[in-house]
Amino acid sequence: MNKKIFYALVISFGISNLTYSQFETGKHHLGPSIGLSFLGTVPQIGFNHEYGISLKNFGEIGICGIFRYWAFTENFPGGDWSYSDILFGAQGNYHFKINPSNIDLWAGLTLAFDAGYVRYKGNNPNLYPTPSHGGIWLAFNFGGRYWVSSSFAVSGRFGLGTLKYGSLEIGCDWKL
């Protein structure tokens, strides 16, 4: 390939990367995630949807819907305990304006419901009562996106909250 064409492509790619916007109001940001829930050793799968709005004299925030699923089994002599969780809820994130513009950092709060299911399978099914599991989850979260193109980003999220639940996730997001 001609050196001039190669340099022109590199420069145009670099300039286009610098002009990618961070978080945009009036746009939908959605995508899958995978991570660890700190409650078991299996990964959780999730889906995130965020809509950007601007609040006068405050800044840009994202109103989000989240969904997470994970399941795991603990083996004990005489039986197994199986746990499955479906977590769904709402999130509000404040987006920070930083440079370079292809990085989007946020911090926010999550309010969700964890619909947990516990099942014992073993030699003495009447010996163990079914424990309570799940409930309302309130958490603080923060994360970031790196915009690879004007409509696609890789993301990372970290959250800590009630129910001894925390998460560390990676994913991707599309801007629509």
C-alpha positions as CSV (number, residue, x, y, z in Angstrom):
1,M,0.0,0.0,0.0
2,N,1.1,3.5,-0.8
3,K,2.6,5.3,2.3
4,K,0.5,8.4,1.6
5,I,-2.7,6.4,1.6
6,F,-1.7,4.5,4.7
7,Y,-0.9,7.8,6.6
8,A,-4.1,9.4,5.4
9,L,-6.1,6.4,6.7
10,V,-4.3,6.5,10.1
11,I,-4.8,10.2,10.5
12,S,-8.5,10.1,9.5
13,F,-9.1,7.2,11.9
14,G,-7.4,9.1,14.7
15,I,-9.3,12.3,14.0
16,S,-12.6,10.4,13.8
17,N,-11.8,8.7,17.2
18,L,-11.2,12.1,18.8
19,T,-14.6,13.4,17.6
20,Y,-16.7,10.6,19.0
21,S,-19.0,12.0,21.5
22,Q,-19.4,10.6,25.0
23,F,-22.9,10.1,26.3
24,E,-25.6,11.8,24.3
25,T,-28.9,13.1,25.5
26,G,-31.9,12.0,23.5
27,K,-30.2,8.8,22.5
28,H,-30.7,5.2,23.6
29,H,-27.6,3.3,24.8
30,L,-28.1,-0.5,25.1
31,G,-26.2,-3.7,25.1
32,P,-25.3,-7.0,26.9
33,S,-22.9,-7.6,29.7
34,I,-21.2,-10.5,31.4
35,G,-19.7,-10.5,34.9
36,L,-19.3,-11.8,38.3
37,S,-22.1,-11.3,40.9
38,F,-19.9,-12.0,44.1
39,L,-22.7,-14.4,45.2
40,G,-21.5,-17.5,43.4
41,T,-18.7,-18.6,41.2
42,V,-20.6,-18.5,37.9
43,P,-20.8,-15.5,35.6
44,Q,-24.0,-13.5,35.4
45,I,-25.4,-12.3,32.1
46,G,-27.2,-9.0,31.7
47,F,-28.7,-6.4,29.5
48,N,-28.6,-2.7,30.0
49,H,-30.7,0.1,28.4
50,E,-30.0,3.8,29.1
51,Y,-31.7,6.9,27.8
52,G,-29.9,10.2,28.1
53,I,-31.5,13.4,29.3
54,S,-30.2,16.8,30.2
55,L,-31.2,18.6,33.4
56,K,-30.8,22.3,33.4
57,N,-28.1,23.5,35.9
58,F,-27.2,19.9,36.8
59,G,-25.8,18.0,33.8
60,E,-26.4,14.9,31.8
61,I,-28.0,11.8,33.4
62,G,-29.0,8.5,32.1
63,I,-32.2,6.8,33.1
64,C,-31.6,3.0,32.8
65,G,-33.3,-0.3,32.9
66,I,-31.2,-3.3,33.9
67,F,-31.6,-7.1,33.8
68,R,-29.3,-9.8,35.2
69,Y,-29.5,-13.5,35.5
70,W,-27.2,-16.0,37.2
71,A,-27.5,-19.5,38.7
72,F,-25.2,-21.8,40.7
73,T,-25.3,-25.0,42.7
74,E,-23.6,-25.8,46.0
75,N,-22.8,-29.5,46.6
76,F,-23.0,-30.9,50.2
77,P,-22.9,-34.4,51.6
78,G,-26.5,-35.6,51.3
79,G,-27.7,-33.1,48.8
80,D,-27.3,-30.1,46.6
81,W,-28.6,-26.5,46.9
82,S,-29.5,-24.8,43.6
83,Y,-29.8,-21.0,43.4
84,S,-31.1,-18.9,40.5
85,D,-31.5,-15.2,40.4
86,I,-33.3,-12.8,38.0
87,L,-32.6,-9.2,38.9
88,F,-34.4,-6.4,37.2
89,G,-34.6,-2.7,38.0
90,A,-33.9,0.9,37.3
91,Q,-30.8,3.0,37.5
92,G,-29.9,6.7,37.4
93,N,-26.4,7.7,36.3
94,Y,-24.7,11.0,36.3
95,H,-22.3,11.3,33.3
96,F,-19.1,13.2,33.8
97,K,-17.7,15.4,30.9
98,I,-14.1,14.6,30.4
99,N,-11.4,14.6,27.8
100,P,-10.8,12.7,25.5
101,S,-14.3,12.7,24.3
102,N,-14.5,9.0,23.4
103,I,-14.5,8.1,27.1
104,D,-17.7,8.2,29.1
105,L,-17.5,7.8,32.9
106,W,-20.6,7.7,35.2
107,A,-21.7,7.1,38.8
108,G,-25.2,6.4,39.9
109,L,-27.7,4.5,42.0
110,T,-29.6,1.3,41.3
111,L,-32.9,0.1,42.7
112,A,-33.8,-3.4,41.6
113,F,-35.7,-6.5,42.6
114,D,-33.9,-9.8,42.9
115,A,-36.3,-12.7,42.2
116,G,-34.3,-15.5,43.8
117,Y,-35.2,-19.2,43.7
118,V,-33.7,-21.8,46.0
119,R,-34.1,-25.6,45.7
120,Y,-32.8,-28.5,47.7
121,K,-32.3,-31.8,46.0
122,G,-31.1,-34.6,48.2
123,N,-31.7,-37.5,50.6
124,N,-33.8,-35.6,53.1
125,P,-36.1,-33.2,51.3
126,N,-38.3,-32.5,54.4
127,L,-35.3,-31.9,56.6
128,Y,-34.4,-28.4,55.2
129,P,-36.9,-25.6,54.9
130,T,-36.5,-23.5,51.8
131,P,-34.6,-20.4,52.8
132,S,-35.7,-16.9,51.8
133,H,-33.7,-15.5,48.9
134,G,-33.8,-12.3,46.9
135,G,-35.6,-9.0,47.6
136,I,-35.1,-5.3,47.0
137,W,-31.6,-4.3,46.1
138,L,-30.2,-0.8,46.4
139,A,-26.7,-0.1,45.2
140,F,-24.1,2.4,44.2
141,N,-22.5,1.9,40.8
142,F,-19.9,3.4,38.6
143,G,-18.6,2.5,35.2
144,G,-17.3,3.7,31.9
145,R,-17.5,3.3,28.2
146,Y,-14.8,3.6,25.5
147,W,-16.3,4.6,22.2
148,V,-14.7,2.5,19.5
149,S,-16.9,4.2,16.8
150,S,-19.6,6.8,16.8
151,S,-22.2,4.2,17.7
152,F,-20.3,1.3,19.4
153,A,-18.6,1.2,22.8
154,V,-17.0,-1.3,25.1
155,S,-18.0,-0.9,28.8
156,G,-17.2,-1.9,32.3
157,R,-19.4,-1.6,35.4
158,F,-18.9,-2.1,39.1
159,G,-21.7,-2.0,41.7
160,L,-22.0,-2.6,45.5
161,G,-25.2,-2.8,47.4
162,T,-27.5,-4.5,49.8
163,L,-28.3,-8.3,49.9
164,K,-24.5,-8.8,50.0
165,Y,-24.6,-8.4,46.3
166,G,-22.0,-6.7,44.2
167,S,-21.0,-7.0,40.6
168,L,-18.1,-6.5,38.3
169,E,-19.0,-6.6,34.6
170,I,-17.8,-6.0,31.1
171,G,-19.9,-5.5,28.0
172,C,-20.6,-3.5,25.0
173,D,-23.2,-0.8,24.1
174,W,-24.7,0.5,20.9
175,K,-26.0,4.1,20.6
176,L,-29.3,4.3,18.8
